[in-house]
Amino acid sequence: MNSDQGQIQLPSLNLPHIEPILQEKDGKMMIFDALRKKHLLLTPEEWVRQHWISFLVKNLNFPKGLLALEKGLIYNQLQKRTDLVVWDKDGNPYLLIECKAPPIKLTQKTLEQACLYQKKLQTKFLILTNGIQHICLGWDEKNRTFAQQKDFPLPPK
């Protein structure tokens, strides 16, 4: 994101286009988060997360009320925060999305970190994304392993 005479250049992502509500506050660019109904600091990671929120709600028809941002959890006595969790209608974690900034490569290390969060939450699906590349995994309960998915999960019935 480069600021050029008041214009901000946002990277194109491998997700449907969104029309973000941006505002400048104290010299910093902010993006409106429809889930929390407030402006957040526009970071490259937040840009990816806001695209995913829009994609889940507008393209995959997930009810907005089932999405939660930055859910706190404790792992190895450390406070951690997930980027985006989608719950099913019974209140169980269904999908965990771990967002990275577009220039961050999705490595084995980032995948292992996301898997630790998934293990704690026990979601059926895990997506690791930098907005350009997406790795979608489904948890195979019988074999106790992840299997890569060709398609993104749809809302639970």
C-alpha positions in Angstrom: 0.0 0.0 0.0 1.7 3.2 -1.2 0.3 6.6 -0.4 0.6 8.8 -3.4 -0.8 12.4 -3.1 -3.6 11.2 -0.9 -4.4 8.2 -3.1 -3.8 4.8 -1.6 -2.7 1.9 -3.8 -4.2 -1.4 -2.5 -3.0 -4.7 -3.9 -5.4 -6.7 -6.2 -6.2 -10.0 -4.5 -7.3 -13.4 -5.9 -10.8 -12.8 -4.4 -13.9 -10.9 -5.7 -13.5 -7.1 -5.8 -14.8 -5.1 -2.8 -15.7 -1.5 -2.5 -14.2 -0.7 0.9 -15.2 2.3 3.0 -11.9 4.0 3.7 -11.2 7.1 5.8 -8.1 8.9 7.0 -7.8 9.4 10.7 -4.7 11.0 12.4 -2.7 10.4 9.2 -3.5 6.7 9.1 -5.8 5.0 6.6 -8.7 3.1 8.2 -11.1 0.6 6.6 -14.7 0.1 7.8 -15.3 -3.4 9.2 -19.0 -4.3 8.7 -18.8 -7.1 11.3 -17.6 -4.9 14.2 -19.3 -1.8 12.7 -16.2 0.4 13.2 -13.1 1.6 11.3 -9.9 -0.4 11.8 -6.4 0.4 10.8 -5.9 -0.7 7.2 -3.0 -3.1 7.2 -2.1 -5.5 4.4 -3.5 -8.4 6.6 -6.7 -6.4 7.3 -7.2 -5.8 3.5 -7.1 -9.6 3.0 -9.4 -10.3 5.9 -12.0 -7.7 4.7 -12.0 -9.4 1.3 -12.7 -12.7 2.9 -15.5 -11.4 5.0 -17.1 -10.0 1.9 -16.5 -13.2 -0.1 -18.0 -15.4 2.7 -21.1 -13.3 3.0 -21.8 -12.1 -0.5 -20.5 -15.0 -2.6 -20.7 -18.1 -0.4 -23.9 -16.9 1.5 -22.5 -17.4 5.0 -24.8 -15.5 7.5 -22.8 -12.5 8.8 -23.9 -13.3 12.4 -21.8 -16.6 12.3 -18.5 -14.8 11.6 -16.3 -13.7 14.4 -13.0 -11.7 14.2 -9.9 -12.2 16.3 -11.2 -14.8 18.7 -8.9 -15.1 21.6 -7.5 -18.5 22.6 -4.8 -19.8 24.9 -2.1 -22.0 23.4 1.0 -23.1 25.4 0.1 -20.5 28.0 0.2 -17.8 25.4 -2.7 -15.6 24.4 -3.3 -16.0 20.7 -5.8 -14.4 18.3 -7.4 -16.1 15.3 -8.1 -13.9 12.3 -11.6 -15.1 11.3 -13.7 -17.9 12.7 -17.1 -19.0 11.2 -19.4 -20.8 13.5 -22.2 -23.3 12.6 -25.8 -22.7 13.7 -25.3 -24.7 16.8 -22.4 -22.5 17.9 -19.6 -24.8 17.1 -16.5 -23.6 15.3 -16.8 -24.6 11.6 -14.2 -22.7 9.6 -11.0 -21.0 10.6 -9.4 -18.5 8.2 -5.8 -17.4 9.0 -4.9 -14.3 7.0 -1.4 -13.1 6.0 -0.4 -10.0 4.1 -0.1 -10.5 0.3 3.7 -10.5 0.2 3.9 -13.2 2.9 4.6 -16.6 1.5 2.4 -19.5 2.7 5.0 -21.8 4.1 5.0 -25.0 6.1 5.6 -22.9 9.2 2.6 -20.6 8.6 0.5 -23.7 7.9 1.7 -25.4 11.1 0.8 -22.3 13.1 -2.7 -22.2 11.6 -3.1 -26.0 12.4 -2.3 -25.3 16.0 -5.2 -22.8 16.2 -7.4 -25.3 14.3 -6.5 -28.1 16.8 -7.5 -25.9 19.7 -10.8 -24.8 18.1 -11.5 -28.1 16.3 -13.0 -26.5 13.1 -14.0 -28.8 10.2 -12.2 -26.5 7.8 -9.1 -24.4 7.7 -8.1 -21.8 5.1 -4.7 -20.2 5.1 -4.5 -17.2 2.8 -2.5 -14.2 1.8 -5.2 -13.0 -0.5 -3.3 -14.2 -3.6 -2.9 -17.9 -2.7 -5.4 -19.9 -0.6 -4.9 -23.3 1.0 -8.1 -24.9 2.0 -8.0 -28.0 4.2 -10.8 -30.2 5.5 -10.4 -32.2 8.7 -10.9 -35.9 8.2 -12.1 -37.1 11.6 -11.8 -40.8 10.7 -8.2 -40.6 9.7 -7.3 -37.7 12.0 -5.6 -35.8 9.2 -6.2 -32.8 6.9 -7.1 -33.3 3.2 -6.7 -30.5 0.8 -10.0 -29.3 -0.6 -10.6 -28.2 -4.3 -13.4 -25.9 -3.3 -14.1 -23.5 -0.4 -16.6 -24.9 2.2 -20.2 -23.8 1.9 -22.2 -22.7 4.9 -23.2 -25.6 7.2 -26.8 -26.9 6.8 
